[in-house]
Amino acid sequence: MIFPLEKTVKFSGNIYEATVAASHRAYQLAMTKDERIEENDGKVVSLAAKQLFNEDIQYRRIEDK
């Protein structure tokens, strides 16, 4: 799976927040050595972006107090 460019272009939310969320998700996947990484040819960032833009995962912004 390559990076989901079409869904990225059509994304109507804050792309910076989505990028940060995908980065954090990629870190989570790498640290847990998720088996889906190998199914995705070792491309952890693409897997995280796919999960985010396909809405398999959700993120929320934590507001500063």
N, CA, C, O and CB atoms as a CASP TS submission, in Angstrom:
PFRMAT TS
TARGET T0000
AUTHOR 0000-0000-0000
METHOD Language model
MODEL 1
PARENT N/A
ATOM      1  N   MET     1       0.854  -1.184   0.000  1.00  0.00           N
ATOM      2  CA  MET     1       0.000   0.000   0.000  1.00  0.00           C
ATOM      3  C   MET     1       0.885   1.227   0.000  1.00  0.00           C
ATOM      4  O   MET     1       1.727   1.404   0.881  1.00  0.00           O
ATOM      5  CB  MET     1      -0.964   0.009   1.221  1.00  0.00           C
ATOM      6  N   ILE     2       0.690   2.060  -0.982  1.00  0.00           N
ATOM      7  CA  ILE     2       1.400   3.332  -0.987  1.00  0.00           C
ATOM      8  C   ILE     2       0.615   4.341  -0.169  1.00  0.00           C
ATOM      9  O   ILE     2      -0.519   4.077   0.230  1.00  0.00           O
ATOM     10  CB  ILE     2       1.618   3.845  -2.432  1.00  0.00           C
ATOM     11  N   PHE     3       1.203   5.469   0.074  1.00  0.00           N
ATOM     12  CA  PHE     3       0.545   6.513   0.871  1.00  0.00           C
ATOM     13  C   PHE     3      -0.770   6.903   0.199  1.00  0.00           C
ATOM     14  O   PHE     3      -0.792   7.101  -1.016  1.00  0.00           O
ATOM     15  CB  PHE     3       1.472   7.764   1.038  1.00  0.00           C
ATOM     16  N   PRO     4      -1.862   7.020   0.949  1.00  0.00           N
ATOM     17  CA  PRO     4      -3.189   7.291   0.372  1.00  0.00           C
ATOM     18  C   PRO     4      -3.348   8.748  -0.078  1.00  0.00           C
ATOM     19  O   PRO     4      -4.040   9.531   0.572  1.00  0.00           O
ATOM     20  CB  PRO     4      -4.275   6.951   1.390  1.00  0.00           C
ATOM     21  N   LEU     5      -2.705   9.103  -1.190  1.00  0.00           N
ATOM     22  CA  LEU     5      -2.698  10.488  -1.643  1.00  0.00           C
ATOM     23  C   LEU     5      -4.085  11.004  -2.000  1.00  0.00           C
ATOM     24  O   LEU     5      -4.415  12.145  -1.676  1.00  0.00           O
ATOM     25  CB  LEU     5      -1.793  10.628  -2.829  1.00  0.00           C
ATOM     26  N   GLU     6      -4.901  10.193  -2.657  1.00  0.00           N
ATOM     27  CA  GLU     6      -6.233  10.637  -3.058  1.00  0.00           C
ATOM     28  C   GLU     6      -7.068  11.040  -1.840  1.00  0.00           C
ATOM     29  O   GLU     6      -7.729  12.079  -1.849  1.00  0.00           O
ATOM     30  CB  GLU     6      -6.948   9.530  -3.848  1.00  0.00           C
ATOM     31  N   LYS     7      -7.032  10.218  -0.806  1.00  0.00           N
ATOM     32  CA  LYS     7      -7.790  10.539   0.402  1.00  0.00           C
ATOM     33  C   LYS     7      -7.180  11.728   1.131  1.00  0.00           C
ATOM     34  O   LYS     7      -7.893  12.483   1.791  1.00  0.00           O
ATOM     35  CB  LYS     7      -7.850   9.326   1.333  1.00  0.00           C
ATOM     36  N   THR     8      -5.879  11.898   1.018  1.00  0.00           N
ATOM     37  CA  THR     8      -5.220  13.048   1.637  1.00  0.00           C
ATOM     38  C   THR     8      -5.676  14.339   0.966  1.00  0.00           C
ATOM     39  O   THR     8      -5.948  15.332   1.641  1.00  0.00           O
ATOM     40  CB  THR     8      -3.683  12.910   1.549  1.00  0.00           C
ATOM     41  N   VAL     9      -5.760  14.323  -0.356  1.00  0.00           N
ATOM     42  CA  VAL     9      -6.189  15.510  -1.099  1.00  0.00           C
ATOM     43  C   VAL     9      -7.636  15.859  -0.775  1.00  0.00           C
ATOM     44  O   VAL     9      -7.982  17.035  -0.668  1.00  0.00           O
ATOM     45  CB  VAL     9      -6.026  15.289  -2.608  1.00  0.00           C
ATOM     46  N   LYS    10      -8.481  14.847  -0.619  1.00  0.00           N
ATOM     47  CA  LYS    10      -9.897  15.079  -0.346  1.00  0.00           C
ATOM     48  C   LYS    10     -10.187  15.364   1.131  1.00  0.00           C
ATOM     49  O   LYS    10     -11.318  15.699   1.483  1.00  0.00           O
ATOM     50  CB  LYS    10     -10.698  13.883  -0.794  1.00  0.00           C
ATOM     51  N   PHE    11      -9.197  15.238   1.977  1.00  0.00           N
ATOM     52  CA  PHE    11      -9.375  15.435   3.417  1.00  0.00           C
ATOM     53  C   PHE    11      -9.753  16.880   3.693  1.00  0.00           C
ATOM     54  O   PHE    11      -9.085  17.805   3.231  1.00  0.00           O
ATOM     55  CB  PHE    11      -8.089  15.054   4.192  1.00  0.00           C
ATOM     56  N   SER    12     -10.833  17.071   4.450  1.00  0.00           N
ATOM     57  CA  SER    12     -11.314  18.433   4.702  1.00  0.00           C
ATOM     58  C   SER    12     -10.941  18.949   6.095  1.00  0.00           C
ATOM     59  O   SER    12     -11.235  20.098   6.426  1.00  0.00           O
ATOM     60  CB  SER    12     -12.818  18.483   4.533  1.00  0.00           C
ATOM     61  N   GLY    13     -10.307  18.122   6.899  1.00  0.00           N
ATOM     62  CA  GLY    13      -9.915  18.544   8.238  1.00  0.00           C
ATOM     63  C   GLY    13      -8.581  19.261   8.228  1.00  0.00           C
ATOM     64  O   GLY    13      -8.075  19.649   7.175  1.00  0.00           O
ATOM     65  N   ASN    14      -8.022  19.429   9.402  1.00  0.00           N
ATOM     66  CA  ASN    14      -6.730  20.076   9.563  1.00  0.00           C
ATOM     67  C   ASN    14      -5.638  19.066   9.208  1.00  0.00           C
ATOM     68  O   ASN    14      -5.405  18.115   9.954  1.00  0.00           O
ATOM     69  CB  ASN    14      -6.547  20.620  11.018  1.00  0.00           C
ATOM     70  N   ILE    15      -4.975  19.268   8.081  1.00  0.00           N
ATOM     71  CA  ILE    15      -3.991  18.304   7.593  1.00  0.00           C
ATOM     72  C   ILE    15      -2.781  18.222   8.520  1.00  0.00           C
ATOM     73  O   ILE    15      -2.155  17.166   8.617  1.00  0.00           O
ATOM     74  CB  ILE    15      -3.542  18.677   6.181  1.00  0.00           C
ATOM     75  N   TYR    16      -2.440  19.313   9.200  1.00  0.00           N
ATOM     76  CA  TYR    16      -1.338  19.280  10.154  1.00  0.00           C
ATOM     77  C   TYR    16      -1.669  18.326  11.295  1.00  0.00           C
ATOM     78  O   TYR    16      -0.842  17.498  11.675  1.00  0.00           O
ATOM     79  CB  TYR    16      -1.041  20.695  10.698  1.00  0.00           C
ATOM     80  N   GLU    17      -2.884  18.442  11.846  1.00  0.00           N
ATOM     81  CA  GLU    17      -3.300  17.541  12.924  1.00  0.00           C
ATOM     82  C   GLU    17      -3.305  16.088  12.448  1.00  0.00           C
ATOM     83  O   GLU    17      -2.874  15.194  13.176  1.00  0.00           O
ATOM     84  CB  GLU    17      -4.695  17.933  13.443  1.00  0.00           C
ATOM     85  N   ALA    18      -3.788  15.857  11.238  1.00  0.00           N
ATOM     86  CA  ALA    18      -3.826  14.499  10.698  1.00  0.00           C
ATOM     87  C   ALA    18      -2.412  13.946  10.530  1.00  0.00           C
ATOM     88  O   ALA    18      -2.173  12.766  10.790  1.00  0.00           O
ATOM     89  CB  ALA    18      -4.571  14.476   9.352  1.00  0.00           C
ATOM     90  N   THR    19      -1.483  14.780  10.101  1.00  0.00           N
ATOM     91  CA  THR    19      -0.093  14.348   9.925  1.00  0.00           C
ATOM     92  C   THR    19       0.531  13.980  11.267  1.00  0.00           C
ATOM     93  O   THR    19       1.229  12.973  11.380  1.00  0.00           O
ATOM     94  CB  THR    19       0.734  15.453   9.241  1.00  0.00           C
ATOM     95  N   VAL    20       0.276  14.795  12.270  1.00  0.00           N
ATOM     96  CA  VAL    20       0.800  14.505  13.609  1.00  0.00           C
ATOM     97  C   VAL    20       0.175  13.214  14.145  1.00  0.00           C
ATOM     98  O   VAL    20       0.867  12.385  14.735  1.00  0.00           O
ATOM     99  CB  VAL    20       0.519  15.688  14.579  1.00  0.00           C
ATOM    100  N   ALA    21      -1.130  13.049  13.938  1.00  0.00           N
ATOM    101  CA  ALA    21      -1.810  11.836  14.397  1.00  0.00           C
ATOM    102  C   ALA    21      -1.255  10.601  13.698  1.00  0.00           C
ATOM    103  O   ALA    21      -1.042   9.571  14.337  1.00  0.00           O
ATOM    104  CB  ALA    21      -3.321  11.943  14.153  1.00  0.00           C
ATOM    105  N   ALA    22      -1.019  10.695  12.398  1.00  0.00           N
ATOM    106  CA  ALA    22      -0.458   9.556  11.654  1.00  0.00           C
ATOM    107  C   ALA    22       0.958   9.243  12.138  1.00  0.00           C
ATOM    108  O   ALA    22       1.346   8.078  12.229  1.00  0.00           O
ATOM    109  CB  ALA    22      -0.449   9.852  10.132  1.00  0.00           C
ATOM    110  N   SER    23       1.717  10.278  12.444  1.00  0.00           N
ATOM    111  CA  SER    23       3.071  10.075  12.954  1.00  0.00           C
ATOM    112  C   SER    23       3.055   9.355  14.304  1.00  0.00           C
ATOM    113  O   SER    23       3.840   8.435  14.536  1.00  0.00           O
ATOM    114  CB  SER    23       3.793  11.418  13.085  1.00  0.00           C
ATOM    115  N   HIS    24       2.159   9.780  15.183  1.00  0.00           N
ATOM    116  CA  HIS    24       2.035   9.125  16.486  1.00  0.00           C
ATOM    117  C   HIS    24       1.568   7.679  16.327  1.00  0.00           C
ATOM    118  O   HIS    24       2.039   6.786  17.032  1.00  0.00           O
ATOM    119  CB  HIS    24       1.059   9.902  17.386  1.00  0.00           C
ATOM    120  N   ARG    25       0.645   7.456  15.402  1.00  0.00           N
ATOM    121  CA  ARG    25       0.150   6.094  15.166  1.00  0.00           C
ATOM    122  C   ARG    25       1.269   5.213  14.607  1.00  0.00           C
ATOM    123  O   ARG    25       1.399   4.054  15.001  1.00  0.00           O
ATOM    124  CB  ARG    25      -1.059   6.111  14.192  1.00  0.00           C
ATOM    125  N   ALA    26       2.068   5.750  13.703  1.00  0.00           N
ATOM    126  CA  ALA    26       3.186   4.991  13.148  1.00  0.00           C
ATOM    127  C   ALA    26       4.161   4.586  14.256  1.00  0.00           C
ATOM    128  O   ALA    26       4.675   3.467  14.267  1.00  0.00           O
ATOM    129  CB  ALA    26       3.914   5.816  12.066  1.00  0.00           C
ATOM    130  N   TYR    27       4.404   5.500  15.176  1.00  0.00           N
ATOM    131  CA  TYR    27       5.271   5.196  16.313  1.00  0.00           C
ATOM    132  C   TYR    27       4.680   4.074  17.155  1.00  0.00           C
ATOM    133  O   TYR    27       5.392   3.152  17.554  1.00  0.00           O
ATOM    134  CB  TYR    27       5.489   6.448  17.176  1.00  0.00           C
ATOM    135  N   GLN    28       3.361   4.149  17.430  1.00  0.00           N
ATOM    136  CA  GLN    28       2.691   3.092  18.197  1.00  0.00           C
ATOM    137  C   GLN    28       2.842   1.735  17.513  1.00  0.00           C
ATOM    138  O   GLN    28       3.176   0.736  18.150  1.00  0.00           O
ATOM    139  CB  GLN    28       1.201   3.426  18.380  1.00  0.00           C
ATOM    140  N   LEU    29       2.591   1.718  16.209  1.00  0.00           N
ATOM    141  CA  LEU    29       2.682   0.455  15.461  1.00  0.00           C
ATOM    142  C   LEU    29       4.103  -0.102  15.505  1.00  0.00           C
ATOM    143  O   LEU    29       4.293  -1.302  15.697  1.00  0.00           O
ATOM    144  CB  LEU    29       2.242   0.660  13.995  1.00  0.00           C
ATOM    145  N   ALA    30       5.091   0.759  15.330  1.00  0.00           N
ATOM    146  CA  ALA    30       6.485   0.323  15.331  1.00  0.00           C
ATOM    147  C   ALA    30       6.908  -0.206  16.698  1.00  0.00           C
ATOM    148  O   ALA    30       7.577  -1.235  16.791  1.00  0.00           O
ATOM    149  CB  ALA    30       7.395   1.471  14.915  1.00  0.00           C
ATOM    150  N   MET    31       6.520   0.495  17.751  1.00  0.00           N
ATOM    151  CA  MET    31       6.917   0.090  19.097  1.00  0.00           C
ATOM    152  C   MET    31       6.264  -1.223  19.526  1.00  0.00           C
ATOM    153  O   MET    31       6.860  -1.988  20.284  1.00  0.00           O
ATOM    154  CB  MET    31       6.566   1.182  20.087  1.00  0.00           C
ATOM    155  N   THR    32       5.069  -1.488  19.057  1.00  0.00           N
ATOM    156  CA  THR    32       4.383  -2.732  19.417  1.00  0.00           C
ATOM    157  C   THR    32       4.674  -3.860  18.442  1.00  0.00           C
ATOM    158  O   THR    32       4.201  -4.984  18.606  1.00  0.00           O
ATOM    159  CB  THR    32       2.892  -2.499  19.485  1.00  0.00           C
ATOM    160  N   LYS    33       5.475  -3.533  17.410  1.00  0.00           N
ATOM    161  CA  LYS    33       5.831  -4.523  16.383  1.00  0.00           C
ATOM    162  C   LYS    33       4.576  -5.208  15.828  1.00  0.00           C
ATOM    163  O   LYS    33       4.498  -6.433  15.736  1.00  0.00           O
ATOM    164  CB  LYS    33       6.802  -5.581  16.965  1.00  0.00           C
ATOM    165  N   ASP    34       3.608  -4.376  15.467  1.00  0.00           N
ATOM    166  CA  ASP    34       2.322  -4.842  14.949  1.00  0.00           C
ATOM    167  C   ASP    34       2.531  -5.708  13.711  1.00  0.00           C
ATOM    168  O   ASP    34       3.309  -5.355  12.824  1.00  0.00           O
ATOM    169  CB  ASP    34       1.404  -3.646  14.619  1.00  0.00           C
ATOM    170  N   GLU    35       1.840  -6.835  13.655  1.00  0.00           N
ATOM    171  CA  GLU    35       1.992  -7.778  12.538  1.00  0.00           C
ATOM    172  C   GLU    35       1.517  -7.198  11.211  1.00  0.00           C
ATOM    173  O   GLU    35       1.932  -7.668  10.152  1.00  0.00           O
ATOM    174  CB  GLU    35       1.229  -9.054  12.831  1.00  0.00           C
ATOM    175  N   ARG    36       0.661  -6.191  11.250  1.00  0.00           N
ATOM    176  CA  ARG    36       0.168  -5.570  10.016  1.00  0.00           C
ATOM    177  C   ARG    36       1.271  -4.819   9.276  1.00  0.00           C
ATOM    178  O   ARG    36       1.130  -4.540   8.085  1.00  0.00           O
ATOM    179  CB  ARG    36      -0.981  -4.617  10.331  1.00  0.00           C
ATOM    180  N   ILE    37       2.352  -4.491   9.951  1.00  0.00           N
ATOM    181  CA  ILE    37       3.469  -3.806   9.296  1.00  0.00           C
ATOM    182  C   ILE    37       4.055  -4.699   8.215  1.00  0.00           C
ATOM    183  O   ILE    37       4.299  -4.240   7.099  1.00  0.00           O
ATOM    184  CB  ILE    37       4.560  -3.414  10.323  1.00  0.00           C
ATOM    185  N   GLU    38       4.279  -5.947   8.526  1.00  0.00           N
ATOM    186  CA  GLU    38       4.830  -6.884   7.539  1.00  0.00           C
ATOM    187  C   GLU    38       3.862  -7.123   6.390  1.00  0.00           C
ATOM    188  O   GLU    38       4.284  -7.286   5.245  1.00  0.00           O
ATOM    189  CB  GLU    38       5.177  -8.214   8.206  1.00  0.00           C
ATOM    190  N   GLU    39       2.566  -7.144   6.688  1.00  0.00           N
ATOM    191  CA  GLU    39       1.558  -7.299   5.638  1.00  0.00           C
ATOM    192  C   GLU    39       1.561  -6.095   4.703  1.00  0.00           C
ATOM    193  O   GLU    39       1.078  -6.180   3.574  1.00  0.00           O
ATOM    194  CB  GLU    39       0.163  -7.488   6.253  1.00  0.00           C
ATOM    195  N   ASN    40       2.102  -4.979   5.171  1.00  0.00           N
ATOM    196  CA  ASN    40       2.166  -3.735   4.399  1.00  0.00           C
ATOM    197  C   ASN    40       3.592  -3.489   3.907  1.00  0.00           C
ATOM    198  O   ASN    40       3.997  -2.341   3.724  1.00  0.00           O
ATOM    199  CB  ASN    40       1.677  -2.538   5.250  1.00  0.00           C
ATOM    200  N   ASP    41       4.344  -4.553   3.696  1.00  0.00           N
ATOM    201  CA  ASP    41       5.721  -4.494   3.191  1.00  0.00           C
ATOM    202  C   ASP    41       6.640  -3.638   4.050  1.00  0.00           C
ATOM    203  O   ASP    41       7.574  -3.022   3.536  1.00  0.00           O
ATOM    204  CB  ASP    41       5.725  -3.963   1.785  1.00  0.00           C
ATOM    205  N   GLY    42       6.384  -3.595   5.354  1.00  0.00           N
ATOM    206  CA  GLY    42       7.245  -2.865   6.268  1.00  0.00           C
ATOM    207  C   GLY    42       7.048  -1.363   6.267  1.00  0.00           C
ATOM    208  O   GLY    42       7.819  -0.641   6.900  1.00  0.00           O
ATOM    209  N   LYS    43       6.037  -0.878   5.576  1.00  0.00           N
ATOM    210  CA  LYS    43       5.809   0.562   5.451  1.00  0.00           C
ATOM    211  C   LYS    43       4.870   1.030   6.559  1.00  0.00           C
ATOM    212  O   LYS    43       3.652   1.073   6.388  1.00  0.00           O
ATOM    213  CB  LYS    43       5.223   0.912   4.055  1.00  0.00           C
ATOM    214  N   VAL    44       5.454   1.371   7.672  1.00  0.00           N
ATOM    215  CA  VAL    44       4.672   1.691   8.861  1.00  0.00           C
ATOM    216  C   VAL    44       3.945   3.029   8.736  1.00  0.00           C
ATOM    217  O   VAL    44       2.811   3.148   9.199  1.00  0.00           O
ATOM    218  CB  VAL    44       5.571   1.710  10.077  1.00  0.00           C
ATOM    219  N   VAL    45       4.563   4.027   8.129  1.00  0.00           N
ATOM    220  CA  VAL    45       3.908   5.330   7.988  1.00  0.00           C
ATOM    221  C   VAL    45       2.719   5.232   7.034  1.00  0.00           C
ATOM    222  O   VAL    45       1.665   5.813   7.293  1.00  0.00           O
ATOM    223  CB  VAL    45       4.911   6.391   7.484  1.00  0.00           C
ATOM    224  N   SER    46       2.882   4.507   5.946  1.00  0.00           N
ATOM    225  CA  SER    46       1.769   4.312   5.012  1.00  0.00           C
ATOM    226  C   SER    46       0.621   3.568   5.677  1.00  0.00           C
ATOM    227  O   SER    46      -0.544   3.894   5.451  1.00  0.00           O
ATOM    228  CB  SER    46       2.238   3.546   3.771  1.00  0.00           C
ATOM    229  N   LEU    47       0.938   2.582   6.489  1.00  0.00           N
ATOM    230  CA  LEU    47      -0.096   1.847   7.217  1.00  0.00           C
ATOM    231  C   LEU    47      -0.836   2.773   8.174  1.00  0.00           C
ATOM    232  O   LEU    47      -2.064   2.736   8.251  1.00  0.00           O
ATOM    233  CB  LEU    47       0.519   0.666   7.987  1.00  0.00           C
ATOM    234  N   ALA    48      -0.102   3.594   8.898  1.00  0.00           N
ATOM    235  CA  ALA    48      -0.733   4.528   9.834  1.00  0.00           C
ATOM    236  C   ALA    48      -1.619   5.524   9.102  1.00  0.00           C
ATOM    237  O   ALA    48      -2.726   5.815   9.556  1.00  0.00           O
ATOM    238  CB  ALA    48       0.328   5.272  10.646  1.00  0.00           C
ATOM    239  N   ALA    49      -1.153   6.047   7.983  1.00  0.00           N
ATOM    240  CA  ALA    49      -1.945   7.000   7.201  1.00  0.00           C
ATOM    241  C   ALA    49      -3.191   6.331   6.636  1.00  0.00           C
ATOM    242  O   ALA    49      -4.273   6.919   6.634  1.00  0.00           O
ATOM    243  CB  ALA    49      -1.103   7.595   6.062  1.00  0.00           C
ATOM    244  N   LYS    50      -3.036   5.113   6.163  1.00  0.00           N
ATOM    245  CA  LYS    50      -4.184   4.367   5.643  1.00  0.00           C
ATOM    246  C   LYS    50      -5.228   4.191   6.742  1.00  0.00           C
ATOM    247  O   LYS    50      -6.416   4.410   6.506  1.00  0.00           O
ATOM    248  CB  LYS    50      -3.740   2.986   5.089  1.00  0.00           C
ATOM    249  N   GLN    51      -4.802   3.803   7.925  1.00  0.00           N
ATOM    250  CA  GLN    51      -5.731   3.620   9.041  1.00  0.00           C
ATOM    251  C   GLN    51      -6.432   4.930   9.384  1.00  0.00           C
ATOM    252  O   GLN    51      -7.632   4.939   9.659  1.00  0.00           O
ATOM    253  CB  GLN    51      -4.992   3.078  10.272  1.00  0.00           C
ATOM    254  N   LEU    52      -5.702   6.016   9.369  1.00  0.00           N
ATOM    255  CA  LEU    52      -6.267   7.311   9.709  1.00  0.00           C
ATOM    256  C   LEU    52      -7.272   7.787   8.662  1.00  0.00           C
ATOM    257  O   LEU    52      -8.388   8.175   9.007  1.00  0.00           O
ATOM    258  CB  LEU    52      -5.161   8.333   9.866  1.00  0.00           C
ATOM    259  N   PHE    53      -6.886   7.761   7.400  1.00  0.00           N
ATOM    260  CA  PHE    53      -7.748   8.295   6.346  1.00  0.00           C
ATOM    261  C   PHE    53      -8.899   7.363   5.986  1.00  0.00           C
ATOM    262  O   PHE    53      -9.892   7.810   5.413  1.00  0.00           O
ATOM    263  CB  PHE    53      -6.931   8.577   5.117  1.00  0.00           C
ATOM    264  N   ASN    54      -8.784   6.077   6.309  1.00  0.00           N
ATOM    265  CA  ASN    54      -9.913   5.151   6.129  1.00  0.00           C
ATOM    266  C   ASN    54     -10.816   5.131   7.364  1.00  0.00           C
ATOM    267  O   ASN    54     -11.809   4.407   7.418  1.00  0.00           O
ATOM    268  CB  ASN    54      -9.399   3.729   5.834  1.00  0.00           C
ATOM    269  N   GLU    55     -10.442   5.946   8.348  1.00  0.00           N
ATOM    270  CA  GLU    55     -11.180   6.068   9.607  1.00  0.00           C
ATOM    271  C   GLU    55     -11.245   4.751  10.387  1.00  0.00           C
ATOM    272  O   GLU    55     -12.215   4.482  11.094  1.00  0.00           O
ATOM    273  CB  GLU    55     -12.586   6.562   9.330  1.00  0.00           C
ATOM    274  N   ASP    56     -10.188   3.934  10.242  1.00  0.00           N
ATOM    275  CA  ASP    56     -10.055   2.729  11.065  1.00  0.00           C
ATOM    276  C   ASP    56      -9.664   3.127  12.486  1.00  0.00           C
ATOM    277  O   ASP    56      -9.965   2.419  13.447  1.00  0.00           O
ATOM    278  CB  ASP    56      -9.002   1.752  10.458  1.00  0.00           C
ATOM    279  N   ILE    57      -8.999   4.255  12.601  1.00  0.00           N
ATOM    280  CA  ILE    57      -8.643   4.822  13.901  1.00  0.00           C
ATOM    281  C   ILE    57      -9.132   6.258  13.924  1.00  0.00           C
ATOM    282  O   ILE    57      -9.379   6.859  12.879  1.00  0.00           O
ATOM    283  CB  ILE    57      -7.096   4.744  14.168  1.00  0.00           C
ATOM    284  N   GLN    58      -9.269   6.797  15.118  1.00  0.00           N
ATOM    285  CA  GLN    58      -9.665   8.192  15.275  1.00  0.00           C
ATOM    286  C   GLN    58      -8.645   8.885  16.162  1.00  0.00           C
ATOM    287  O   GLN    58      -7.947   8.248  16.951  1.00  0.00           O
ATOM    288  CB  GLN    58     -11.099   8.310  15.873  1.00  0.00           C
ATOM    289  N   TYR    59      -8.574  10.169  16.021  1.00  0.00           N
ATOM    290  CA  TYR    59      -7.695  10.945  16.885  1.00  0.00           C
ATOM    291  C   TYR    59      -8.484  12.114  17.448  1.00  0.00           C
ATOM    292  O   TYR    59      -9.517  12.510  16.909  1.00  0.00           O
ATOM    293  CB  TYR    59      -6.434  11.438  16.116  1.00  0.00           C
ATOM    294  N   ARG    60      -7.980  12.649  18.528  1.00  0.00           N
ATOM    295  CA  ARG    60      -8.587  13.843  19.095  1.00  0.00           C
ATOM    296  C   ARG    60      -7.488  14.761  19.574  1.00  0.00           C
ATOM    297  O   ARG    60      -6.413  14.317  19.978  1.00  0.00           O
ATOM    298  CB  ARG    60      -9.556  13.493  20.247  1.00  0.00           C
ATOM    299  N   ARG    61      -7.762  15.999  19.524  1.00  0.00           N
ATOM    300  CA  ARG    61      -6.807  17.001  19.943  1.00  0.00           C
ATOM    301  C   ARG    61      -6.953  17.225  21.446  1.00  0.00           C
ATOM    302  O   ARG    61      -8.064  17.386  21.950  1.00  0.00           O
ATOM    303  CB  ARG    61      -7.009  18.321  19.159  1.00  0.00           C
ATOM    304  N   ILE    62      -5.846  17.235  22.144  1.00  0.00           N
ATOM    305  CA  ILE    62      -5.826  17.516  23.571  1.00  0.00           C
ATOM    306  C   ILE    62      -5.532  18.992  23.728  1.00  0.00           C
ATOM    307  O   ILE    62      -4.454  19.465  23.368  1.00  0.00           O
ATOM    308  CB  ILE    62      -4.772  16.635  24.327  1.00  0.00           C
ATOM    309  N   GLU    63      -6.485  19.708  24.262  1.00  0.00           N
ATOM    310  CA  GLU    63      -6.346  21.158  24.423  1.00  0.00           C
ATOM    311  C   GLU    63      -5.382  21.495  25.553  1.00  0.00           C
ATOM    312  O   GLU    63      -5.338  20.809  26.574  1.00  0.00           O
ATOM    313  CB  GLU    63      -7.711  21.800  24.689  1.00  0.00           C
ATOM    314  N   ASP    64      -4.613  22.559  25.357  1.00  0.00           N
ATOM    315  CA  ASP    64      -3.757  23.073  26.420  1.00  0.00           C
ATOM    316  C   ASP    64      -4.630  23.764  27.455  1.00  0.00           C
ATOM    317  O   ASP    64      -5.639  24.386  27.123  1.00  0.00           O
ATOM    318  CB  ASP    64      -2.681  24.049  25.857  1.00  0.00           C
ATOM    319  N   LYS    65      -4.226  23.646  28.717  1.00  0.00           N
ATOM    320  CA  LYS    65      -4.994  24.312  29.777  1.00  0.00           C
ATOM    321  C   LYS    65      -4.284  25.535  30.247  1.00  0.00           C
ATOM    322  O   LYS    65      -4.774  26.230  31.137  1.00  0.00           O
ATOM    323  CB  LYS    65      -5.241  23.380  30.948  1.00  0.00           C
TER
END
